[in-house]
Amino acid sequence: MITILDKQDCCGCSACIQVCPKQCITMLEDEEGFSYPLVNQYNCIDCHLCEKVCPVLHLGKPRKPLNVYAAKNRDEKIRLQSSSGGVFTVLAEAVINAGGVVFGAKFDEEWKVVHGYTETKNGIADFRGSKYVQSCMGDNFSKVKYFLDNGRKVLFSGTPCQVAGLKLFLRKPYENLLTVDFICHGVPSPKVWRMYLNEVIMNQSVKSVSFGSESKKNISVVSITFRNKCLGWKNFSCVFTFSVSDDKGEKKIISSSEVFSKNAYMKGFLENLYLRPACHHCPAKCLSSGSDITIADFWGMNKVLCDKDDDLGYSVLMVNSINTSLKLIAELDTTEIGYEDILRYNSPIEKSADPDINRNYFFSNLEKKSLSLLIPHALYRRRLLKLIYRIKRKINLLLSQ
């Protein structure tokens, strides 16, 4: 029976839930907004399958990639719509063209991040682009197995721990499965995302006064892009697009854009303020997830391949398995590079994110302050605490001399 004594020991992949033959495990959200398995002990038959598929209990072996490439999609339109070089779309289209199925993370109708699948090229667009929230897996591992057992080719994309969980859930290798993960910084709290999105909508509603104060205004989200390249790839922006209408039927589309370095949610994410506890002890670093391909942003490209850097985004593509067809790579514009060139500017390949010193402070005040105030305050408080620590350290050094 799966038992979570320390929250850092659960990455939330949901493999345990889906493998349970008695369906006696459910995922419950805690006060931080992360979901953990809870076992109904009365229905449990002690088969231990939930333990056998846990990627925290069964760590993969660290690996080095077979080949490493700087890569981009040859279609510039797709590349601009993608977070980096548009590599995922090429891989996904190849699987669809072969009659296969593609799984990935997308927004649902309420802008919650969930996993799903598509059997059409048009559906790939939902999975394109970064989504800085932990996705809800649902029963997608079971769906992957169903398609595989029926001879369909499947591409499954997800975080390294999700890929590791899927591999353990399947319990045997499948030649018709292509797994794709990415260099993961960590996954933020879905609860924090919900609260932030509600604040963004409320703020936009206040700003939308063009229809007059007497008209009732309805506002809804049309699209969300975490990595818009309107100011360039390195200086990406978070863009929210809204539909605003009044009771007279008048409607217009409004967009709100903010560069990532000024966006409160992105700042908190990048400073590790509200990552899942397991992300600080990640069980799937060093390419140990078992994925066939790892993709990521090519940070440091301006220093490694400066002649090719046009600030529109390049991807890193790491081939980890001999089963990966080189025909997939041939469809991309690629330049082979060294693993050390990637690791130098992408430390999350091998290193887990350090928890922010104010993480507990942030979550203890989550229900008390708006995120637009709490996130900057927590980050300022961290800088202040670090300054105090440095001053104390210098004083102690002087006193010891």
Backbone torsions as a table, in degrees:
resi	resn	phi	psi	omega
1	MET	NA	131.0	-179.1
2	ILE	-73.0	127.9	-179.7
3	THR	-132.8	122.2	-179.0
4	ILE	-99.3	101.9	178.9
5	LEU	-87.9	-31.3	179.0
6	ASP	-130.2	126.6	-173.6
7	LYS	-63.2	-19.5	176.5
8	GLN	-70.7	-10.4	-178.3
9	ASP	-94.0	14.0	176.8
10	CYS	-136.0	121.2	179.9
11	CYS	-92.3	-4.7	175.6
12	GLY	77.6	23.7	-175.7
13	CYS	-72.0	-22.6	177.7
14	SER	74.7	13.4	176.8
15	ALA	-60.6	-37.8	-178.3
16	CYS	-63.0	-38.0	-179.3
17	ILE	-65.6	-45.0	-172.9
18	GLN	-75.9	-23.4	-178.4
19	VAL	-86.7	-16.1	-174.8
20	CYS	-64.0	119.6	-178.2
21	PRO	-70.9	-19.8	-179.7
22	LYS	-102.1	-0.2	-179.8
23	GLN	50.0	45.4	-177.3
24	CYS	-104.5	14.4	177.9
25	ILE	-116.4	132.9	176.1
26	THR	-125.8	156.4	176.8
27	MET	-98.9	124.8	179.2
28	LEU	-117.0	136.0	-179.3
29	GLU	-82.1	133.4	178.6
30	ASP	-90.0	-174.2	-175.4
31	GLU	-66.9	-19.6	178.0
32	GLU	-87.9	-11.2	178.7
33	GLY	98.6	6.1	177.7
34	PHE	-99.3	144.8	-176.9
35	SER	-98.1	140.2	-179.9
36	TYR	-133.3	150.0	-178.6
37	PRO	-73.5	139.6	174.8
38	LEU	-126.7	125.9	-175.2
39	VAL	-96.9	131.0	170.2
40	ASN	-79.7	101.6	-172.4
41	GLN	-66.2	-22.8	-179.0
42	TYR	-72.4	-28.9	-179.4
43	ASN	-97.0	-12.7	-177.5
44	CYS	-66.7	135.2	180.0
45	ILE	-108.6	12.3	176.9
46	ASP	55.6	43.4	177.2
47	CYS	-80.3	-18.2	176.7
48	HIS	67.5	12.3	177.2
49	LEU	-63.4	-35.1	180.0
50	CYS	-61.4	-35.0	178.5
51	GLU	-74.0	-35.4	-176.7
52	LYS	-69.7	-21.5	-177.9
53	VAL	-104.4	7.7	-177.6
54	CYS	-82.2	120.4	-178.9
55	PRO	-70.9	-15.6	175.9
56	VAL	-79.2	-35.9	179.0
57	LEU	-80.6	-22.1	-177.8
58	HIS	-128.8	83.0	-176.1
59	LEU	-71.6	140.0	175.5
60	GLY	-77.3	169.9	-179.6
61	LYS	-86.9	134.7	175.4
62	PRO	-59.3	142.5	-177.8
63	ARG	-135.7	167.1	166.4
64	LYS	-116.7	146.7	-178.4
65	PRO	-68.3	152.6	176.8
66	LEU	-74.2	-40.8	178.5
67	ASN	-143.6	148.4	178.9
68	VAL	-130.2	134.6	-177.9
69	TYR	-133.0	148.2	159.4
70	ALA	-88.9	128.5	-170.9
71	ALA	-141.4	151.7	172.9
72	LYS	-148.0	156.6	175.1
73	ASN	-72.1	138.0	179.4
74	ARG	-72.7	-18.6	177.3
75	ASP	-87.1	107.2	-175.1
76	GLU	-64.8	-29.4	178.4
77	LYS	-64.9	-45.5	178.0
78	ILE	-66.0	-38.3	-179.9
79	ARG	-61.4	-41.5	179.7
80	LEU	-68.1	-28.4	179.3
81	GLN	-82.0	-8.7	-176.3
82	SER	-99.9	162.3	-179.2
83	SER	-67.7	-36.9	-179.6
84	SER	-130.4	-100.7	-174.5
85	GLY	-100.5	-0.7	178.2
86	GLY	76.6	26.2	-177.7
87	VAL	-68.7	-40.8	-176.4
88	PHE	-56.1	-40.5	-177.5
89	THR	-60.9	-41.0	179.6
90	VAL	-63.8	-44.7	179.0
91	LEU	-62.6	-44.1	-177.8
92	ALA	-66.6	-42.0	-179.9
93	GLU	-64.4	-35.7	178.9
94	ALA	-63.4	-39.4	178.8
95	VAL	-69.8	-42.0	177.4
96	ILE	-62.1	-42.1	179.8
97	ASN	-62.5	-26.5	179.3
98	ALA	-89.1	12.1	179.9
99	GLY	80.9	19.4	-174.9
100	GLY	-95.3	-170.4	-176.2
101	VAL	-128.2	140.7	-178.8
102	VAL	-118.7	128.3	177.4
103	PHE	-109.1	142.2	177.4
104	GLY	-168.4	-179.0	-179.6
105	ALA	-93.7	138.6	-179.2
106	LYS	-147.2	169.5	172.7
107	PHE	-86.2	140.0	172.5
108	ASP	-92.7	-169.3	-175.8
109	GLU	-63.3	-25.0	-179.9
110	GLU	-101.3	12.3	178.7
111	TRP	64.5	28.5	167.6
112	LYS	-86.2	144.2	179.9
113	VAL	-88.3	121.3	-177.7
114	VAL	-133.1	159.0	172.6
115	HIS	-88.9	147.7	177.6
116	GLY	-157.4	-172.5	179.8
117	TYR	-141.3	161.4	176.0
118	THR	-139.2	150.7	174.9
119	GLU	-115.5	9.1	-178.8
120	THR	-127.9	155.4	177.8
121	LYS	-65.0	-36.4	179.9
122	ASN	-60.9	-33.2	-178.5
123	GLY	-70.6	-17.4	-179.4
124	ILE	-62.9	-30.9	-177.4
125	ALA	-58.0	-31.7	179.5
126	ASP	-64.2	-28.9	-177.4
127	PHE	-92.2	-9.6	-176.8
128	ARG	-74.9	141.4	176.2
129	GLY	93.5	147.5	-180.0
130	SER	-70.8	145.8	175.9
131	LYS	-134.2	106.7	-171.3
132	TYR	-87.3	65.0	176.8
133	VAL	-152.2	148.0	175.1
134	GLN	-71.3	128.5	-177.9
135	SER	-80.6	151.1	172.9
136	CYS	-87.1	121.1	-173.6
137	MET	-79.6	-29.9	-178.0
138	GLY	60.2	-136.4	-179.5
139	ASP	-107.7	29.7	-173.6
140	ASN	-70.4	-25.6	173.8
141	PHE	-62.2	-41.8	178.7
142	SER	-64.8	-37.1	178.4
143	LYS	-67.7	-40.1	175.8
144	VAL	-56.9	-47.6	-179.6
145	LYS	-61.6	-40.6	179.3
146	TYR	-59.3	-48.0	-179.2
147	PHE	-66.1	-41.0	179.7
148	LEU	-63.3	-45.1	-179.0
149	ASP	-65.5	-21.8	178.0
150	ASN	-96.1	14.4	172.7
151	GLY	82.4	7.3	179.2
152	ARG	-81.4	144.7	172.6
153	LYS	-78.0	136.7	-176.0
154	VAL	-129.3	133.1	167.5
155	LEU	-107.8	121.4	174.8
156	PHE	-112.7	123.6	177.0
157	SER	-117.1	141.7	179.8
158	GLY	-178.4	-174.6	176.6
159	THR	-67.0	161.6	177.8
160	PRO	-56.0	-40.0	-179.3
161	CYS	-70.1	-31.3	176.1
162	GLN	-68.2	-41.2	177.1
163	VAL	-64.0	-43.0	178.4
164	ALA	-61.3	-41.2	178.2
165	GLY	-64.1	-41.4	178.2
166	LEU	-62.6	-45.3	-178.8
167	LYS	-59.3	-41.7	179.0
168	LEU	-70.5	-37.1	178.8
169	PHE	-61.9	-40.8	-177.9
170	LEU	-69.5	-31.0	174.1
171	ARG	65.0	7.3	172.8
172	LYS	-162.2	155.2	179.5
173	PRO	-75.6	149.5	175.7
174	TYR	-126.7	125.5	179.2
175	GLU	-68.5	-23.4	-177.8
176	ASN	-93.4	15.0	178.1
177	LEU	-109.3	129.9	173.2
178	LEU	-118.2	117.4	-179.5
179	THR	-105.5	134.5	-177.9
180	VAL	-129.5	119.2	172.3
181	ASP	-116.1	-170.8	-178.0
182	PHE	-144.1	163.3	175.9
183	ILE	-69.2	113.6	-168.7
184	CYS	-105.4	124.9	175.4
185	HIS	-76.5	-30.7	-176.6
186	GLY	142.1	164.7	-177.6
187	VAL	-112.6	126.6	178.6
188	PRO	-75.8	165.6	-178.9
189	SER	-69.2	126.9	173.7
190	PRO	-59.2	-32.3	178.5
191	LYS	-66.4	-43.1	177.7
192	VAL	-61.8	-40.7	177.7
193	TRP	-61.9	-45.8	179.3
194	ARG	-58.8	-45.4	-178.7
195	MET	-65.6	-41.0	179.4
196	TYR	-64.6	-44.3	-179.5
197	LEU	-62.2	-40.8	177.8
198	ASN	-61.7	-38.9	178.0
199	GLU	-65.9	-41.0	179.1
200	VAL	-61.6	-43.3	-179.7
201	ILE	-65.3	-43.2	179.9
202	MET	-64.7	-41.1	179.2
203	ASN	-65.3	-39.4	178.9
204	GLN	-67.6	-35.1	178.4
205	SER	-63.5	-39.0	178.2
206	VAL	-66.4	-38.3	-178.5
207	LYS	-72.2	-26.0	-173.9
208	SER	-82.0	77.5	-176.4
209	VAL	-108.1	8.6	-173.9
210	SER	-67.7	-20.3	-179.4
211	PHE	-87.3	-1.5	-180.0
212	GLY	96.8	148.6	-174.3
213	SER	-70.2	-20.5	-177.5
214	GLU	-86.8	-13.0	-179.3
215	SER	-87.2	138.2	175.7
216	LYS	-79.2	125.7	-175.6
217	LYS	-106.5	134.7	174.2
218	ASN	-112.5	130.1	-177.6
219	ILE	-126.1	135.7	178.6
220	SER	-139.6	152.2	179.8
221	VAL	-81.7	131.9	178.5
222	VAL	-98.8	-42.2	179.8
223	SER	-157.1	154.9	177.1
224	ILE	-134.3	128.0	177.6
225	THR	-128.2	115.5	179.1
226	PHE	-76.8	-24.7	-171.3
227	ARG	-129.1	57.5	176.6
228	ASN	-73.0	139.6	-174.8
229	LYS	-102.1	21.6	-177.6
230	CYS	-60.2	-29.1	177.1
231	LEU	-107.3	14.1	-178.4
232	GLY	104.3	162.7	-177.6
233	TRP	-70.8	-40.7	-177.3
234	LYS	-73.2	-24.4	-178.2
235	ASN	-115.2	49.7	-171.5
236	PHE	-64.2	158.3	-176.3
237	SER	-121.7	152.6	172.0
238	CYS	-95.9	122.1	-175.4
239	VAL	-121.4	125.4	174.5
240	PHE	-112.0	129.7	177.0
241	THR	-113.5	130.0	-175.6
242	PHE	-121.0	151.4	168.6
243	SER	-106.5	122.1	-177.9
244	VAL	-117.2	126.3	179.3
245	SER	-135.9	156.9	177.5
246	ASP	-115.9	-179.9	-176.2
247	ASP	-72.9	-4.0	176.9
248	LYS	-94.6	-1.4	178.3
249	GLY	92.1	-0.6	177.9
250	GLU	-74.2	139.6	-175.9
251	LYS	-141.1	147.1	171.5
252	LYS	-151.4	160.6	-179.7
253	ILE	-103.9	130.5	-179.4
254	ILE	-125.5	137.5	176.5
255	SER	-116.3	141.9	177.0
256	SER	-123.2	122.2	-175.9
257	SER	-123.1	138.7	179.6
258	GLU	-145.5	127.1	-180.0
259	VAL	-62.1	144.8	-171.2
260	PHE	-57.1	-34.0	-177.1
261	SER	-70.5	-12.8	177.8
262	LYS	-112.4	-6.8	-179.0
263	ASN	-82.6	123.2	-174.1
264	ALA	-59.5	-44.9	-176.9
265	TYR	-63.4	-45.0	-179.3
266	MET	-67.1	-36.8	178.8
267	LYS	-63.7	-43.7	178.4
268	GLY	-64.9	-38.5	177.9
269	PHE	-64.6	-49.0	-176.9
270	LEU	-68.1	-23.1	177.7
271	GLU	-94.6	10.8	174.2
272	ASN	64.7	30.1	-173.7
273	LEU	-74.6	-33.3	-176.8
274	TYR	-139.9	48.1	173.3
275	LEU	-83.5	158.6	175.7
276	ARG	-62.2	139.5	-179.3
277	PRO	-51.8	-37.3	-179.3
278	ALA	-64.4	-23.4	-179.0
279	CYS	-66.5	-21.9	177.5
280	HIS	-84.6	-3.4	176.0
281	HIS	-142.2	51.1	-169.3
282	CYS	-57.2	130.1	-179.4
283	PRO	-83.6	0.6	-172.2
284	ALA	-130.4	32.9	176.2
285	LYS	-78.2	172.7	176.6
286	CYS	59.0	35.2	176.6
287	LEU	60.4	27.7	-176.6
288	SER	-85.3	3.4	-179.2
289	SER	-68.9	-22.4	-175.4
290	GLY	90.4	9.7	-178.3
291	SER	-66.4	152.6	176.4
292	ASP	-79.3	-36.2	-177.6
293	ILE	-137.2	139.9	172.2
294	THR	-119.1	129.8	178.4
295	ILE	-120.3	160.8	-178.5
296	ALA	-172.3	172.2	169.3
297	ASP	-69.0	143.6	176.7
298	PHE	-93.2	70.4	173.2
299	TRP	-65.8	138.3	-176.8
300	GLY	91.1	4.4	-179.5
301	MET	-62.6	-33.5	179.7
302	ASN	-65.3	-10.6	177.5
303	LYS	-109.5	-24.4	-178.7
304	VAL	-93.6	-45.3	179.4
305	LEU	-130.9	61.5	-173.1
306	CYS	-62.0	-28.3	-178.9
307	ASP	-70.4	-19.0	180.0
308	LYS	-101.9	-5.1	-174.7
309	ASP	-79.9	107.5	178.4
310	ASP	-108.4	9.6	178.7
311	ASP	61.3	27.6	174.9
312	LEU	-110.1	-4.1	174.5
313	GLY	107.1	123.4	172.0
314	TYR	-123.4	151.2	177.2
315	SER	-105.3	154.1	163.0
316	VAL	-92.3	136.2	174.6
317	LEU	-129.5	115.6	179.1
318	MET	-111.2	121.5	177.5
319	VAL	-89.9	118.7	-174.1
320	ASN	-107.5	-12.2	-172.7
321	SER	-130.3	142.2	177.4
322	ILE	-71.2	-12.1	179.4
323	ASN	-81.8	-8.6	-179.4
324	THR	-73.5	124.0	-179.1
325	SER	-70.9	128.5	178.5
326	LEU	-70.7	-12.6	176.5
327	LYS	-64.4	-31.5	177.2
328	LEU	-63.6	-42.3	-178.3
329	ILE	-68.2	-33.5	-176.7
330	ALA	-63.6	-23.4	-179.7
331	GLU	-76.6	-9.5	-177.1
332	LEU	-102.8	160.2	170.3
333	ASP	-87.8	108.3	-171.7
334	THR	-125.7	154.1	170.4
335	THR	-135.9	122.7	-178.0
336	GLU	-73.8	136.7	-178.5
337	ILE	-136.2	177.1	-178.6
338	GLY	-93.5	150.6	178.7
339	TYR	-60.2	-38.6	-178.9
340	GLU	-63.8	-30.2	176.9
341	ASP	-64.7	-32.8	178.6
342	ILE	-79.0	-46.7	-176.9
343	LEU	-60.5	-34.3	-177.1
344	ARG	-58.8	-35.3	-176.6
345	TYR	-114.1	3.7	-179.3
346	ASN	-135.9	63.6	-175.8
347	SER	-59.5	-26.1	178.7
348	PRO	-61.2	-9.5	173.1
349	ILE	-57.6	-40.9	-173.9
350	GLU	-118.4	-15.5	-172.2
351	LYS	-119.0	130.9	175.7
352	SER	-73.4	154.0	179.7
353	ALA	-70.2	136.0	175.5
354	ASP	-75.5	136.5	177.9
355	PRO	-67.6	142.0	176.9
356	ASP	-68.8	142.7	-178.1
357	ILE	-61.7	-22.4	-178.2
358	ASN	-104.8	18.8	-178.4
359	ARG	-59.3	-48.5	179.9
360	ASN	-63.6	-38.8	177.2
361	TYR	-61.6	-42.9	-179.3
362	PHE	-60.1	-52.0	-175.2
363	PHE	-70.8	-28.7	177.7
364	SER	-70.7	-18.9	179.9
365	ASN	-110.8	8.7	-173.5
366	LEU	-60.2	-37.5	-177.9
367	GLU	-89.2	-1.9	-173.0
368	LYS	-102.5	-25.9	-175.9
369	LYS	-131.6	156.8	173.8
370	SER	-70.7	148.6	-178.4
371	LEU	-65.2	-30.4	179.2
372	SER	-63.3	-22.2	176.1
373	LEU	-101.1	-40.0	-174.2
374	LEU	-67.0	-44.8	-177.3
375	ILE	-62.5	-52.4	177.7
376	PRO	-60.4	-36.9	-179.2
377	HIS	-66.2	-41.5	179.7
378	ALA	-64.7	-40.1	179.9
379	LEU	-69.8	-36.9	176.2
380	TYR	-66.4	-41.3	178.8
381	ARG	-61.4	-36.9	178.0
382	ARG	-63.9	-45.9	178.8
383	ARG	-60.5	-38.8	-179.9
384	LEU	-66.5	-43.3	179.4
385	LEU	-63.9	-38.9	178.4
386	LYS	-66.1	-37.7	178.3
387	LEU	-64.5	-43.9	178.8
388	ILE	-62.2	-40.8	179.1
389	TYR	-61.5	-43.1	179.8
390	ARG	-64.9	-39.4	179.8
391	ILE	-65.1	-44.5	178.5
392	LYS	-61.4	-39.7	-179.2
393	ARG	-64.4	-41.4	179.0
394	LYS	-66.4	-38.4	179.0
395	ILE	-64.7	-42.6	179.4
396	ASN	-64.1	-38.0	178.7
397	LEU	-65.2	-41.3	179.8
398	LEU	-65.6	-40.7	-179.3
399	LEU	-68.7	-27.3	-178.5
400	SER	-81.3	-11.5	-178.3
401	GLN	-82.4	NA	NA
